[in-house]
């Protein structure tokens, strides 16, 4: 099997949106790994991005063929700042 060309997400934080779900996943420093015959995006949930950090440092594996969209942030700090801005704007609406 020829390995597809994947983006390099080294030291990046991604929010990943799935086609069949309204849930978003947040993953830090993900890599692509072939499991069986499917490609997965695998990384960890960073500290500070979930309520109470209940899933901090937990490995996340996302089937790449189920991804409908993703956002790339340069750091966890950038994500937290942007998300805070979003929540503040949403409150005013």
Secondary structure, 3 states (H helix, E strand, C coil): CCCCCCCCCCCCEEEEEECCCCCEEEEEEEEEEEECCEEEEEEECCCCCCHHHCCCCCEEEEEHHHEEEEEEECCHHHHHHHHHHHHHHHHHC
